[in-house]
């Protein structure tokens, strides 16, 4: 395992400490009003009431099967990136990263299609994976007509990385489709919903994700499933047959409870025959690319380069 960005470690750890202090000052979860709806809790996962910035470059669409997507189409298109947002299958939306996705579209010359998949707990497993699978199949069938290219890429953050891998596996196993997506870009993904050692041992540290919050999201996404049931390859891709998947880039921080998920999946992915670029960022917590850090700028540049050349 190669650790990157050690020259930024002081800044990264200082930000983590600041984040923990702010989190400790907020009311504990048990003081959240029981009447709070999922929509209210989702309004801004990072706190406050400021809605995400919606750019005019983004177009909301409903594709075949009634799946909602948000598209970003630059003047020049060399490929199409199917983006799947994070948020523990419970939070997030396709319009939550407009500025980032539009910048990616322009600089990497990619049409970006972000899936607004259904969220738990209102729509638990398999609703979200079903929507992502449908969006991927739509691109396989219509990318040339819609965007003028058959070069497809896929990726996402956290739960979005999980859904990206699940989508590739579903395309292969349910439809016999391999090779349509040429690369996968997977940021701090969760691949074992029965919990890897790093997930179990992380404890209550109040960073963006910890052992308690992960368990809570699993219970909402896969209600009434026990740990052994969550090891099913249709739920946890770490346990799946990974043959026939494309080259991948996986990124995770050393202060992320999901560290083992990326380390373990990278080994299995490579053993199945596809190359993997693994980036382990010194001191980075889960979701670090959401914040204005030096490592965020570096990671976004690396990600754009990977997708532009894939």
N, C-alpha and C positions, 0 to 999 in steps of 0.2 A: 504494500500500500504506500503510495507516494502522497505526502502532504503538500498542498500548494498554499501559496499566499501567506507564508509564515512572516513575511516582512510587514504584513498588515495586522498581525496578531494583537498588538497593543490596542489599536483602534477597535478591532472586532470584539475583544473581551470587554472593553470599556462600554461598548454599546450594549452588550449582553447584560452587564451589571445595571446599566440605566434602565433597560427594559424590565428586568426583574424588580427593581425598586418601584417602578410605576405600576407593575402588576400587583405587587404586594399592597399598594395603597387602595386598590379597588375593592369593593365589597365582595366577600366570598360568594361562590356560586349559590350556596343555599339561601342567600338573602335576595336572589333574583325573584321578582314577583312571579308567583305561580301562574298568573294570568298572561304572562308575556308569551306572545305568539312566536312561532319560528320566524315569521317575516320580520318581526320587531328585533329579534335577536340577531338576524342576519344583516340588519341595516348597515352596519359597519363593523366587521369582525375585529378591526384594530382599535375600536373605541371612538367615541364622538358621534356626531350626527352628520358629518360631511359626506354626501353621496359621492360615488366614483364619478370621474370626469368622463362624459360621453362625447366622443368626437364625431363630427359630421361624416368622417371617412368611413365609419362603421355602418353597415346595413343589416338590419334585422330581417331574417327570412324564416319561412317555414318550409322545410323540404318534405320529400316523400315520407309518409309515415307519421306526419304531424310533428316532427322533431324541429325544435327551434335552434337556429344557428345565427351567428353574427359574423359577417364577412368584411374583410379589409382587402381592397384590390388596388395595388399600385399601378403606375403606368406601364412598367415592365414586369413581366412575370416569367420566371424560369422554373417555377414549381409551385406546389400547393402544400401548405402546412396545416394539418388538422390539429388544432390546439384544444386541450381538455383542461379546464381550470381545476384548481385545488379547492380545499375547504372541508375536508373530512367527509365528503359525500353529503354534507348537511348545509354548508355555507358556500358563498361564492356565486358568481354569475358570469355569463359570457361577456358582459359589458364592464366587468370590474378591472380590466387592464387595457383599456383602449389605447392609451398613450404608448405603452410598451409594445403592444401588438402592431400598431401602425408603424412605429419605428422599425420593428422587425420586418414588416412587409416591405417598406421602402428600401432599407439597407441590405436586406438579403434577397430582394427581388422575388418575394413570395406572396402569392395570394394566401391569406390566412382565413381559415374557417374555424371559428370557436364554437364549441357545442354548448348550448344552454340546456344541459341534461336535467332531468327531474331529480329533485333532492329528497333525501330522507329528512325526518321520519315520515313525512306524508307519503313518500314514494320510496320504500325501502328496496333492497336488492330483490329482483334484478332490474329494476326500472332504469337506473342510471346507466349500467352497462348496455342495456338494450338500446337506449338512445344513441350511445356512442357507436355501437355496432352499426346501427342504421345510417348514421352520418358517414361512417367509413365506407359502407357499401354504396351509398349515393355518390361519393367521390370516385370510387373505382369505376362506376358506370357513367358518370357525367362530367368528370373533370375536364376532359378534352373539349366537350361542347361548351362548358361553362367558363373555363379559364384558359383554354388553348394549350394545355399540357397534360401529360399523363404522369409526370414526375410527382410522386406523393411522398410526404413526410408526416410523421406523427409525434406528438409529445405533450407533456404537461407537467404540472407541479403537484407533489404530494399525492392526494387522492387522484388527481389528474394523471399522474404517472402510472398509478395502479390501473386506472381505466384504460390508459393507452396500451399497456401490455395485455390486459384482458381483451381489448379490441383486436389486437393482432392474433391472439390465440383463437378467438371466436371466428375470425375470418378464415383462418387455416382449418379449424376443426369442423365448422358448420357449413362452410361454403367452398372449401378447397382452394382458397385464395392465399397464395404466398408470393412474395416478391413485388406486390403492387406498391407497398410502402417501402421506400428505399433506405430509410433510417428512422431511428427512434431517439428522441431527446427527452431524457427522464430526470427531473430534478427532485431530489429528496423524497423519493417515492416510498410508499408503504406496500410491501409485497407479501407479508405474512400476517394475516389478521388473527392468528392464534398467539402472536407476539414473539418476536426474536429476543435473544438475551438483552440486547441494548434497550429494547422497549421496556422490558420488565424491570431492569435495574435502574432506569433513569430517575424514577421517583417523582416527587411532587414539585421539583424545581419550576418556578413560574415563568418559563419561557413560552414561546408561541405554542409549543406542544410538549406534553409530558405523559407519563404513564397513565395518569387518571384521565386526561382528555382523550387519549387514544382509545382507552376502554369505552369511554362514553360514546365516541363516534362509532365504534364497532357495534355497540348495542343498538344504536339508532339505524345504522345501515343494514345490519344483519340481525334483526330482533329474533329472539328465541333460539338462536344458534349458540351452541357451546363451543369451546375452544377446538375440540377435535373436529367438529363439523366445519369450522372456519379454515381448517387445513385442506379442505376440498380444493383441487386445482381450479375449479370454476369460481372460487372465491379468492384464493391466495395463489397468485402466479408463481411464487417461489417453489411450489410443489408440482408445477406443471412440466410437461415435456416441452422443452424450449427449442426443439429443432425447427429449422425453416424460418427463423426470425431474422430480421435485418440487422446490420451493424447498429450499435447503440452508443450513446454518450450518457453516462450516469454521473450525477453530481450530488454530493451530500457533505454536510459539515461535521466536524468532530464533536460538536456539542449538540448533536441532533439525536433524539431517542431512536430515530430510524436509521442510524448509521449502519447497523448490521444488515438491514434489508438490502441496501445498495451493495455492500461488500459481498454478501452471499449471492445475490442475484447476478452480479457481474461475473463471479466465478462460474456459476451454472450456465450463464449465457455463452460465455467463451467456450466452455466444455462442450456445448451443443453445436459449436461450429461457427459462430458469428463473432467478429471482432467487437471489442468494447473499449471505449475511452472512459476511464474512471477518474473523476476528479474529487479529491477529498480536501475540503477547504478548512484550514486551520482555524479553530475557535468558532466556526460559524454555527449558529443555531438553526433550527428548523425554520424554513420560510425566509431565509436571510435576504433573498432577492427582492423582497417587498420593501426593503428599507434603504435609505440613501447612504450606502457604505462604499468604500473603495472596492471591496470584494464583489459588490453587486455590479458595479460598472464593468469590472473585469469579466465576471461571469456572463453578463449579457453580451459582451463582445465575443467571448469564446463561443457562446451558443449561436450567435448569428453566423460566425465563421463556419461552425460545424454544419449548420443547416444550409448555408449558401453553397457549400462544396459537396454536400452529401448526394 
